[in-house]
Each structure stands twice: as structure tokens, then as C-alpha cells.
Amino acid sequence: MIYPGHYDMPPIMKNYPWDFSFNITLDGVPMQLGGYNIKFRVLLSLESEQGDALIELTRNPQNGIVVDDDDEEQWVEMSMPRSKTKDLPLGQHCYTIELTQPDEELMVVMCGRIRVMPCDGAGGE
């Protein structure tokens, strides 16, 4: 069993692109992610239902998550264009990062807080 790591993410600046990279290690060894689906969800609270995500990224370059399967470190790169950040509500929210194994077993591997902040009108539409 994997116990979720807790990490407070860097803030999302409303109306600006956002990105974050990480890797998952087990006993100091990068986890091989081939065959796993990865989902990043921003929620109002950790008690939110599955369909209540404010934003959801999945493992697909068009959907915001890319893993370089040829890289030994297995870095996960998440990104959102400003078109996805512009409608997020301001404030403190929660997030989860979930892995779905090939056998469909779901594991939450990371969770914590993430803040959506204004940028004092700079870059606004």
C-alpha cells in the first residue's frame, strides 16, 4: 500500500499558465509509470465527490500531463494554459494526484493544498 504524500503546491496565478513537475519515489527509487493513468484534480475540499473537480488534468499532452517514459527518473510534467486558469475561483483549495493501475486499482499518491491567486490585474483579459 502507498500512503499519499502531502505537499502544498505552488499557487496558480489566475489568467496565467501554470506548470509543476515531480516524480514519485518508493524507498528512494523512481516509480516506473508505464501503463499507469495519472490524474490531477483541484477540489473545493478533500470531501468533494469525484465529479466536483474544479479542474482535472489527465495523462495526455492535450489534457495537461506528460510523462517521459524513456527517462529513468520518470518525471511527471503537469501544465495548464491560461484558458484553464482564468475561470478558477480564487482561494485555498485542495488537490489530489491519483494513479490508476492497469488493473483499474486507484491509488491517491499525493494530496494537499493549492491556492488560486489574483495577479493584481496583470495579464487579465
Rosetta silent file (secondary structure, phi, psi, omega in degrees, C-alpha in Angstrom):
SEQUENCE: MIYPGHYDMPPIMKNYPWDFSFNITLDGVPMQLGGYNIKFRVLLSLESEQGDALIELTRNPQNGIVVDDDDEEQWVEMSMPRSKTKDLPLGQHCYTIELTQPDEELMVVMCGRIRVMPCDGAGGE
SCORE:     score description
SCORE:     0.000 S_00000001
   1 L     0.000  138.604  175.931    0.000    0.000    0.000 S_00000001
   2 L  -102.717  125.539  174.576    1.184    3.502   -0.818 S_00000001
   3 L   -90.077  132.547 -176.342    0.329    6.224    1.686 S_00000001
   4 L   -61.419  137.277  171.651   -0.263    9.574   -0.014 S_00000001
   5 E   -77.539  151.110  177.367    2.437   12.171    0.352 S_00000001
   6 E  -112.402  127.417 -178.191    1.307   15.610    1.499 S_00000001
   7 L  -151.116  129.622  174.515    2.665   18.636   -0.317 S_00000001
   8 L   -85.411  119.221 -175.949    1.306   22.149   -0.694 S_00000001
   9 L   -71.513  156.077  170.243    1.588   23.065   -4.381 S_00000001
  10 L   -61.656  149.538 -175.850    2.881   26.377   -5.735 S_00000001
  11 L   -67.324  156.513  170.607   -0.052   28.722   -6.340 S_00000001
  12 E   -95.164  125.071  175.594   -1.961   29.057   -9.570 S_00000001
  13 E   -90.789  116.895 -178.160   -1.993   32.656  -10.745 S_00000001
  14 L   -55.570  136.118 -179.218   -5.394   33.308  -12.268 S_00000001
  15 L    74.399   11.628  177.702   -5.166   34.174  -16.004 S_00000001
  16 L  -125.174  151.991  173.459   -1.605   32.844  -16.256 S_00000001
  17 L   -63.544  154.238  179.976   -0.225   29.493  -17.422 S_00000001
  18 E  -135.854  142.182  173.734    0.743   27.101  -14.611 S_00000001
  19 E  -148.708  157.741  179.862    3.094   24.140  -14.532 S_00000001
  20 E  -157.910  138.229  179.001    4.599   21.779  -11.988 S_00000001
  21 E  -124.066  145.896  178.917    6.911   18.756  -12.305 S_00000001
  22 E  -158.441  167.214  167.964    7.504   15.905   -9.878 S_00000001
  23 L  -134.441  160.138 -178.028    8.404   12.248   -9.698 S_00000001
  24 L  -106.466  123.629  178.810    7.147    9.504   -7.411 S_00000001
  25 E  -117.297  144.431  174.068    9.765    7.564   -5.488 S_00000001
  26 E  -119.665  115.466 -175.347    9.385    4.421   -3.408 S_00000001
  27 L    53.714   38.619  176.490   12.245    3.951   -0.960 S_00000001
  28 L    82.264    0.605 -178.941   14.243    6.473   -2.988 S_00000001
  29 E  -107.880  127.301  179.305   13.732    4.682   -6.319 S_00000001
  30 E   -58.761  132.681  178.195   11.649    6.407   -9.047 S_00000001
  31 L   -73.821  132.490  177.016    8.409    4.530   -9.687 S_00000001
  32 L   -78.872  122.171 -169.814    8.068    3.294  -13.268 S_00000001
  33 L  -103.969    6.479  176.535    4.812    4.781  -14.557 S_00000001
  34 L   -57.862  130.931  179.357    4.380    2.928  -17.861 S_00000001
  35 L    87.748   -9.376  178.794    0.790    1.668  -18.067 S_00000001
  36 L   -93.736  140.473  168.634   -0.474    3.931  -15.284 S_00000001
  37 E   -91.558  144.172  179.934   -3.017    6.666  -15.829 S_00000001
  38 E  -122.628  134.916  179.391   -2.335    9.825  -13.813 S_00000001
  39 E  -132.295  132.065  174.734   -4.999   12.307  -12.778 S_00000001
  40 E  -112.723  123.950 -179.326   -4.567   15.697  -11.075 S_00000001
  41 E  -127.152  132.469  172.034   -7.746   17.160   -9.599 S_00000001
  42 E  -100.903  127.486 -173.438   -8.290   20.526   -7.899 S_00000001
  43 E  -126.533  156.826  173.335  -11.213   20.333   -5.471 S_00000001
  44 L   -65.574  -36.955  176.939  -13.053   22.677   -3.126 S_00000001
  45 L  -153.748  163.656  179.128  -12.303   20.157   -0.344 S_00000001
  46 L   -69.242  -13.601  176.565  -10.948   16.635    0.007 S_00000001
  47 L   -86.987   -2.408 -179.861  -14.510   15.519    0.766 S_00000001
  48 L   -59.956  148.051  178.058  -15.665   16.648   -2.700 S_00000001
  49 L   -74.657  163.013 -176.978  -17.239   13.989   -4.887 S_00000001
  50 H   -51.829  -41.714 -176.366  -15.441   12.606   -7.952 S_00000001
  51 H   -84.130    1.127 -175.288  -17.383   14.845  -10.367 S_00000001
  52 H   -93.459   15.696 -177.600  -16.894   18.032   -8.334 S_00000001
  53 L   -66.094  136.084  174.295  -13.377   18.833   -9.545 S_00000001
  54 L   -71.942  -34.441  177.079  -12.747   22.496  -10.373 S_00000001
  55 E  -150.367  147.965  178.226  -10.102   21.300  -12.844 S_00000001
  56 E  -141.021  126.347  175.399   -8.904   17.880  -13.916 S_00000001
  57 E  -113.131  143.979  178.417   -5.759   17.023  -15.841 S_00000001
  58 E  -130.880  167.292 -175.510   -5.037   13.540  -17.187 S_00000001
  59 E   -72.909   94.284  179.385   -2.078   11.761  -18.746 S_00000001
  60 E  -176.821  130.401 -177.552   -2.211   13.023  -22.285 S_00000001
  61 H   -53.591  -35.181  179.313   -0.313   16.010  -23.719 S_00000001
  62 H   -75.651  -18.324 -177.926   -3.609   17.658  -24.736 S_00000001
  63 H  -106.957    9.973  167.072   -5.050   17.075  -21.243 S_00000001
  64 E   103.319   -9.401 -179.199   -2.149   18.532  -19.271 S_00000001
  65 E  -125.848  129.801  178.569    0.035   15.635  -18.029 S_00000001
  66 E  -129.198  136.486  173.253    3.098   14.232  -19.766 S_00000001
  67 E  -122.431  129.173  176.375    5.483   11.510  -18.525 S_00000001
  68 L   -85.060   94.967 -176.557    8.765   10.869  -20.280 S_00000001
  69 L   -64.602  -18.010  179.036    8.722    7.054  -20.189 S_00000001
  70 L   -85.694  -10.876 -178.954   12.299    6.956  -21.526 S_00000001
  71 L   -86.391  127.774  179.229   13.611    8.981  -18.588 S_00000001
  72 L   -58.537  -33.436 -177.293   14.901    6.877  -15.666 S_00000001
  73 L   -76.770  -16.157  177.193   13.624    9.490  -13.218 S_00000001
  74 L    55.359   49.963  178.812   10.055    9.274  -14.635 S_00000001
  75 L   -66.977  135.293  176.086    9.341   12.999  -14.265 S_00000001
  76 E  -102.918  124.701  179.816    5.661   13.914  -14.462 S_00000001
  77 E  -112.761  120.824  177.953    5.024   17.310  -16.050 S_00000001
  78 E  -111.013  141.723  178.235    1.666   18.977  -15.429 S_00000001
  79 E  -151.423  151.312  175.017    0.582   22.168  -17.153 S_00000001
  80 E  -135.304  131.179  173.463   -2.447   24.375  -17.654 S_00000001
  81 L   -75.606  165.912 -179.931   -2.790   27.181  -20.181 S_00000001
  82 H   -60.222  -25.035  177.642   -4.310   30.461  -19.058 S_00000001
  83 H   -63.087  -24.535  177.048   -7.589   29.397  -20.702 S_00000001
  84 H   -90.642  -27.136 -177.950   -7.923   26.809  -17.889 S_00000001
  85 H   -86.481  -19.620 -171.694   -6.793   29.042  -15.016 S_00000001
  86 L   -67.103  -26.261 -177.723   -8.901   32.080  -15.897 S_00000001
  87 L  -102.398    3.108  179.138  -12.194   30.658  -14.595 S_00000001
  88 L   -69.986  139.039  176.893  -10.908   29.039  -11.406 S_00000001
  89 L   -70.570  141.018  177.614  -12.370   30.526   -8.223 S_00000001
  90 L   -66.134  152.281  173.804   -9.903   32.439   -6.073 S_00000001
  91 E   125.004 -176.908 -179.693   -8.934   30.990   -2.709 S_00000001
  92 E   -86.330  128.463  179.562   -7.460   27.980   -0.973 S_00000001
  93 E  -129.295  179.496  176.613   -8.416   24.631   -2.489 S_00000001
  94 E  -115.137  162.066  174.525   -7.305   21.000   -2.207 S_00000001
  95 E  -141.468  159.573  169.635   -5.824   18.715   -4.810 S_00000001
  96 E  -133.944  148.650  168.465   -5.200   15.026   -5.326 S_00000001
  97 E  -118.853  122.124 -174.241   -2.854   13.193   -7.667 S_00000001
  98 E  -118.790  142.631  171.819   -4.148    9.745   -8.450 S_00000001
  99 E  -111.634  135.562  171.549   -2.634    6.768  -10.235 S_00000001
 100 E  -112.521  120.445 -179.658   -4.819    4.144  -11.818 S_00000001
 101 L   -73.371  162.936  177.526   -3.018    0.852  -12.298 S_00000001
 102 L   -55.879  -27.318  178.267   -3.566   -1.287  -15.386 S_00000001
 103 L   -86.670   13.058  176.581   -5.863   -3.495  -13.262 S_00000001
 104 L    76.237    5.552  176.605   -8.012   -0.367  -12.548 S_00000001
 105 L   -73.030  130.855 -177.912   -6.946   -0.088   -8.880 S_00000001
 106 E   -96.890  133.242  175.886   -6.911    3.597   -7.875 S_00000001
 107 E  -129.050  127.225  169.880   -4.205    4.993   -5.594 S_00000001
 108 E   -84.480  119.544 -175.999   -4.015    8.556   -4.303 S_00000001
 109 E  -104.316  -17.559  178.981   -0.269    9.230   -4.243 S_00000001
 110 E  -155.187  144.215  175.271   -0.208   12.911   -3.294 S_00000001
 111 E  -152.968  166.107  179.583   -2.602   15.448   -1.836 S_00000001
 112 E   163.659 -156.335 -178.271   -2.511   18.842   -0.221 S_00000001
 113 E  -107.470  152.225  174.047   -3.482   22.457   -0.677 S_00000001
 114 E  -145.913  134.603 -177.549   -3.249   24.707   -3.680 S_00000001
 115 E  -105.567  138.246  170.241   -4.146   28.391   -3.797 S_00000001
 116 E  -103.431  121.993 -172.812   -5.621   30.246   -6.754 S_00000001
 117 E  -121.540  149.575  172.470   -4.459   33.859   -6.554 S_00000001
 118 L   -77.429  163.974  177.618   -5.161   37.043   -8.479 S_00000001
 119 L  -121.659   40.534  175.839   -2.281   38.798  -10.113 S_00000001
 120 L    51.517   36.960  175.143   -3.469   42.360   -9.481 S_00000001
 121 L    83.682  -14.380 -179.778   -4.975   42.684  -12.921 S_00000001
 122 L   -67.504  129.493  177.197   -1.715   41.998  -14.778 S_00000001
 123 L    79.660    1.980 -179.321   -2.319   39.726  -17.719 S_00000001
 124 L   -70.353  163.810 -179.983   -6.076   39.787  -17.241 S_00000001
 125 L   -97.121    0.000    0.000   -8.440   39.690  -20.128 S_00000001
